[in-house]
Amino acid sequence: MRIALLAASISLALASTSSLAATAYVSNEKDDSISVIDLATMEVSATLEVGMRPRGLLLSSDNKLLYICASDSDRVQVMDLATRKIIKELPSGADPEQFALHRNDRWLYISNEDDALVTVVDSQSDEVLAQIDVGVEPEGMAVSPDGKWAVNTSETTNMLHWIDTSTHTLVDNTLVDQRPRHVEFDGDGKRLWASAEIGGTVSVIDVASRQIEKVLTFQIKGVHPDKVQPVGVKLSADGKYAFVALGPANHVAVVDANTYEVLDYLLVGRRVWHMAFTPDQSLLLTTNGVSGDVSVIDMQSLKVTKSIKVGRYPWGVVVTP
Amino acid sequence: MNAYWYCLQGIVQREWLRFVLQRSRFFSALVRPLLWLLVFAAGFRAALGIAIIAPYDTYITYETYIVPGLACMILLFNGMQGSLSMVYDREMGSMRVLLTSPLPRAFLLASKLLAIALISLLQVYAFLAIAWLYGVQPPLWGLLSALPALLLVALLLSALGLLLSNGIRQLENFAGVMNFVIFPLFFLSSALYPLWKMREASEWLYWLCALNPFTHAVELVRFALYQRLSLSALLICLGLTVLFAVLAVVTFNPQHAALRRTN
């Protein structure tokens, strides 16, 4: 009996680690560095020096290149993940914060917070293809899965700006709640999720009509409503769940992506900002700015299993296989 | 050997009967920690979400934090209540009947301690089950690995209770000792707040808590509940259990009550 139990627990332990042989990269805003987390051991395996105030992170579609918004260096850096060296720097415009990569794996759409601009850069030729005027304090950035739309959020204008990627012109705006921070398309590109930090809401927008379909609100037991400030949004690939990082409320909301019902609130570190799935979608990582760590959510049990200390003010996170 | 087994069985059975017949005791043992969990902890829900301490791997709610302490609170009250029953037994003479047994007195007392401990464990697991439904869910295997830790703590606290009851001359004095033993043990421990929090308040408070055996009992259970071993807590609990048990056996005097009555 004891041997059977032991064997069962060993196989369980093995099963839970084999799917985790992934690597996470976390940008530390205050440390000008990237923390590398080995998800097999759940420990920081390296810390890489990068440009000043790194925030948004992106991976090339082959997971070989890491794009880094070095906000205070006013550029986007490109790191070769094989050598972990910066191989080039792209002209991003001033204060790049968030960006998105077109499905052609070339065009980067970068929001320039101080200049009310979206800069489009060809990551191969290093050319600036276009600069598009948007609202004040542009922040969130997403490109639709079909590559037709690039959507930017402006924090002060409280709008989503729809940019046609074939002409690089602003086509439409959608007014949302106060201080929109992040946008995320669902898997088939039919809906767009947009968080509003001060409004405390997440709007779900029908992409075809560009109209708001549903506004989600959040209430956490024992947390003052003012602290509920949605920022990062992530949708699971199976279309079942949406996860909303609620900033200083220190919780991530788990939302049923079909009924829009909030299923649970998971306690994570302080000021939870952005999130990333592991490639096999077994884990979701959150960056907790004030507490300086990354919380790990197990997707099967929908529970927080661990928090890993990283640098100061972790901001963005991506995961490679 | 059979005689020992028969005796142990008898003592456990008697304790079980007492437990079954006094159903109110079972409920009061549950109501106390549940009030702490459902009412007291509710107000502090987010209070501890600011630091990660072993054995936890991530941020926890206050409810999650105090469950091991409350489980030990059940053991503490039961250990003391068990000794109360010894005082009662001594006064009513039933203990003297037990001591007419030809078996060594140490064995009889150890059996008594074990009986009290086993009954306490039932109550602890009933409490953990309710806490589970309330949302405080340690790993399932942790509930199993906590069993030996809980048993040791139960023995430790009932040995302490027995030792104290030896020093008490009559039933009425016992309530006073409760106030001077249970409350300081419970409040000056890591049951309600982690030690680092105590240290923020004051250094001497921290040291009082760190020296309190109940702190180590709570930490042993807390670690075991998350499938970890706190070696220092284990050694301290083991050592103190042996010490208290030996002292309790040595100082045990069934003549106390009888003598006082004849005086």
Interface residues (C-beta under 8 A of the other chain):
Chain A: S9 K221 G222 V223 N250 L267 V268 G269 R270 S291 D293 S295 V296 V304 T305 K306 S307
Chain B: A42 R45 A46 G49 I50 I52 D57 T58 Y59 I60 T61 W141
